[in-house]
Amino acid sequence: MPGVRVTELHSYLAARRELVQEALEKSLPPEESYPPAIHRAMRYSLFAGGKRLRPILVLAAGEAAGSLLAPLLPAACAVELIHTYSLIHDDLPAMDNDDYRRGRLTCHKVYGEAIAILAGDALLTQAFAVLSQVPDGIAPARVLQAVTELALAAGSQGLIGGQVVDMEAEERPVALETVNYIHSHKTGSLIRACLRLGGIMGGADAEQLALLARYGETLGMAFQIMDDILDIEGDFSTMGKAGGVDAARGKATYPACLGLEKARGAAGQLCNEAQDIASTLGAAAEPLRLIAGYVLNRQG
Amino acid sequence: MPGVRVTELHSYLAARRELVQEALEKSLPPEESYPPAIHRAMRYSLFAGGKRLRPILVLAAGEAAGSLLAPLLPAACAVELIHTYSLIHDDLPAMDNDDYRRGRLTCHKVYGEAIAILAGDALLTQAFAVLSQVPDGIAPARVLQAVTELALAAGSQGLIGGQVVDMEAEERPVALETVNYIHSHKTGSLIRACLRLGGIMGGADAEQLALLARYGETLGMAFQIMDDILDIEGDFSTMGKAGGVDAARGKATYPACLGLEKARGAAGQLCNEAQDIASTLGAAAEPLRLIAGYVLNRQG
């Protein structure tokens, strides 16, 4: 709740995760809705045990702006639907060709490639159906701004642009500038959008929105660098997917460009910055401050 | 323009097509925007010589409700972006595996499968970025309603649901009921949405919206039955793709269920119904009345 100092990040995250989980349950048609093949596949991937970091960031950003939780839930669900679609499509044989994700078979391994493509399409589409519901007491113009921002963040000059450059960068030497582009787009733009959407739906003023955006950019970059590091250090039991995959594929990563120690240093610095920004946002942004510490120390 | 009786359907369609073309040009980032690979692929498919029937239906529906054209253009572009994405994904090797579309190589044949998947994703996403721009003088709540309706029409219980059932129906005997589901969802829901979106953005009242929806359902079904018929009768030169493909694939079609003559009769009856509904909508719906005749007589 806004203003309450959160001393127990883990119980905060668990409580928020439960709230998000309930809202996500209602954000898709029931599993047996016709045609069931697509709804099963959508639910299989949406309820695959994700940490729900993105929707929790939406909630935390809205709370930092003084909002109650209920009006933030459609936006929280929308970003998770987009995130899930992007994972399904990234895992496809034509893309990363991954058999496992979070320790389970990927969508196309279970349901076939055609249904996996369509399940991704349907999750992406559903994100906008969910986001366009106007919560009580929120001006429709704000919701429309959220729709625009989410679409741009997920589009060809955001998340998808990052995925394109990531694919192009495989198997050739890549400058740090390119790695920065990939990270700030493939991962960063959606994380930034989480913070912006939470702020927009939560009634943030222009100054708060700018701070939330900066927090999102900083945290998103730290998050992706840690992801690169965990890919090297992690193994199947903690990551739910094979470790060392990026290196084997010649993926453009921070550790590949800078070495492991410098990469870790960069992530630490970014998390400190994010914590400072959260402090500037005030007491109600305490969860955001703690989440920045969590990102730095996560194990999977 | 509203109220003007259109005697020359072809010049009406040509003028509207030009307007749509200009608006579509501005609806995507320039071709060389970074990363160019995705923007080239998006534009390749969006500017592949489509008839722009769907955006013209948006304009005609809005005009029938007494609207000017400018406020209708974002919605007109949005439906064409969705239509184009659905064609790109339908053509993929995992789906229909088509090499040609409108006489040109399909997106994945030119740009590869990964870029084609992402170009489809990006067009779908961009549809919502474009639609969420509020035209001058339109209430944001109306635009949000349009966003919701488009997302539902394109989603797992609309267009995508139709594609799923269509794939499942290949190579097995299919009841007319199933063909009806496929047609009313795979083709019908987006065409219905064109009429609804035009009405919503054009300020239609509830009664007009209901008539527009019914016109859309009727026309959409007629359109798809004619498509099935043209697939049998057409050849590469008029259709821009191989003829007889549906039969070779064991696709669920109207002619396969009813025979060619009964299918043609059904299409004719639906077009008559659509014309009657357009007449009820009044003089400003004259283009809609004429378009129903055009759908029945089209050759490709």
Contacts between the chains, C-beta under 8 A, distances in Angstrom:
chain1	res1	chain2	res2	distance
A	29	B	156	6.4
A	29	B	157	6.1
A	33	B	156	7.8
A	33	B	157	6.6
A	34	B	157	7.6
A	34	B	161	7.1
A	35	B	156	8.0
A	35	B	161	5.4
A	35	B	164	4.6
A	35	B	165	5.2
A	35	B	168	7.1
A	37	B	164	5.7
A	37	B	168	6.9
A	38	B	156	4.9
A	38	B	160	6.4
A	38	B	161	6.5
A	38	B	164	4.8
A	39	B	156	6.2
A	42	B	156	6.6
A	85	B	121	7.8
A	89	B	117	6.0
A	89	B	118	7.5
A	89	B	121	6.4
A	92	B	114	8.0
A	92	B	117	6.7
A	94	B	112	7.7
A	94	B	113	3.8
A	94	B	114	4.6
A	94	B	117	6.1
A	95	B	114	5.3
A	95	B	117	7.1
A	112	B	94	7.7
A	113	B	94	3.8
A	114	B	94	4.6
A	114	B	95	5.2
A	114	B	167	5.9
A	115	B	164	7.1
A	117	B	89	6.0
A	117	B	92	6.7
A	117	B	94	6.1
A	117	B	95	7.1
A	117	B	117	6.6
A	118	B	89	7.5
A	118	B	156	8.0
A	118	B	160	5.3
A	118	B	163	6.2
A	118	B	164	6.1
A	120	B	121	7.5
A	121	B	85	7.8
A	121	B	89	6.4
A	121	B	120	7.5
A	121	B	121	7.4
A	121	B	124	6.6
A	121	B	160	5.8
A	122	B	155	5.6
A	122	B	156	3.9
A	122	B	160	4.8
A	124	B	121	6.6
A	124	B	124	6.0
A	124	B	125	6.7
A	125	B	124	6.7
A	125	B	151	5.4
A	125	B	154	5.0
A	125	B	155	4.4
A	125	B	156	7.6
A	125	B	160	7.0
A	126	B	151	6.9
A	126	B	155	5.6
A	126	B	156	6.9
A	128	B	128	4.8
A	128	B	147	5.9
A	128	B	148	8.0
A	128	B	150	7.7
A	128	B	151	4.2
A	129	B	148	5.9
A	129	B	151	3.6
A	129	B	152	5.5
A	129	B	155	6.2
A	132	B	144	5.1
A	132	B	147	4.1
A	132	B	148	4.4
A	132	B	151	6.6
A	133	B	148	7.1
A	134	B	141	7.3
A	134	B	144	6.2
A	139	B	140	7.5
A	140	B	139	7.4
A	140	B	140	4.0
A	140	B	141	4.3
A	140	B	143	7.7
A	140	B	144	5.1
A	141	B	134	7.3
A	141	B	140	4.3
A	143	B	140	7.7
A	143	B	144	5.8
A	144	B	132	5.1
A	144	B	134	6.2
A	144	B	140	5.1
A	144	B	143	5.8
A	144	B	144	5.9
A	144	B	147	7.6
A	147	B	128	6.0
A	147	B	132	4.1
A	147	B	144	7.6
A	147	B	147	5.8
A	148	B	129	5.9
A	148	B	132	4.4
A	148	B	133	7.1
A	150	B	128	7.7
A	151	B	125	5.4
A	151	B	126	6.9
A	151	B	128	4.2
A	151	B	129	3.6
A	151	B	132	6.6
A	152	B	129	5.5
A	154	B	125	5.0
A	155	B	122	5.6
A	155	B	125	4.4
A	155	B	126	5.6
A	155	B	129	6.2
A	156	B	28	8.0
A	156	B	29	6.4
A	156	B	33	7.7
A	156	B	35	8.0
A	156	B	38	4.9
A	156	B	39	6.2
A	156	B	42	6.6
A	156	B	118	8.0
A	156	B	122	4.0
A	156	B	125	7.5
A	156	B	126	6.9
A	157	B	29	6.1
A	157	B	33	6.6
A	157	B	34	7.6
A	160	B	38	6.4
A	160	B	118	5.3
A	160	B	121	5.8
A	160	B	122	4.8
A	160	B	125	7.0
A	161	B	34	7.1
A	161	B	35	5.4
A	161	B	38	6.5
A	163	B	118	6.2
A	164	B	35	4.6
A	164	B	37	5.7
A	164	B	38	4.8
A	164	B	115	7.1
A	164	B	118	6.1
A	165	B	35	5.2
A	167	B	114	5.9
A	168	B	35	7.1
A	168	B	37	6.9
